[in-house]
């Protein structure tokens, strides 16, 4: 199981990105929400959508949580 966080700040296209703790793009503690531990990024992104409807996986650490 891996721990996941969602960024409170939107990207330029309005998405909130999901990250793992080791990601170099993980936001500072006050700019992220802990989502919990999941077996994959897709499940973490689904949880993130309960906070922000437009959530997606970070392309660097959570690519399998990105659409298409």
C-alpha positions in Angstrom: 0.0 0.0 0.0 1.2 3.5 -0.8 0.2 6.8 0.8 -1.3 9.5 -1.4 -2.0 13.2 -1.2 -4.0 15.6 -3.4 -2.8 19.2 -4.1 -5.2 21.9 -2.8 -4.1 24.2 -5.5 -5.3 23.8 -9.1 -3.0 23.4 -12.1 -3.3 25.8 -14.9 -6.1 23.7 -16.5 -8.1 23.4 -13.2 -7.0 19.9 -12.1 -5.9 18.9 -8.6 -3.0 16.4 -8.8 -2.5 13.3 -6.7 1.0 12.6 -5.5 3.0 10.0 -3.5 5.3 11.2 -0.7 8.5 10.7 -2.6 7.4 12.9 -5.6 9.5 16.0 -6.1 6.3 17.8 -7.0 4.5 17.0 -3.7 3.1 20.2 -2.4 4.0 21.6 1.1 2.0 20.1 4.0 -0.4 23.1 4.2 -1.2 22.8 0.5 -2.2 19.1 0.4 -4.8 16.8 1.8 -3.9 13.2 2.9 -6.1 10.8 1.0 -5.0 7.5 2.7 -3.2 4.4 1.7 -4.2 2.7 -1.5 -3.0 -0.2 -3.6 -2.9 2.0 -6.8 -3.1 5.5 -7.9 -6.4 5.1 -9.7 -8.1 4.3 -6.4 -6.4 7.4 -4.8 -7.6 9.6 -7.7 -11.2 8.3 -7.1 -10.9 9.3 -3.5 -9.5 12.7 -4.4 -12.5 13.4 -6.5 -14.6 13.4 -3.4 -12.7 16.6 -2.5 -12.1 18.0 -6.0 -14.1 16.8 -8.9 -11.3 17.6 -11.3 -8.5 15.4 -9.9 -5.9 13.4 -11.8 -2.6 11.6 -11.1 0.7 13.5 -11.3 2.4 12.6 -14.5 5.7 12.0 -12.7 4.6 9.8 -9.8 1.1 8.7 -10.4 0.8 8.4 -14.2 -1.6 5.4 -14.1 -4.1 7.8 -12.5 -4.2 10.0 -15.5 -6.9 9.7 -18.1 -6.3 8.3 -21.6 
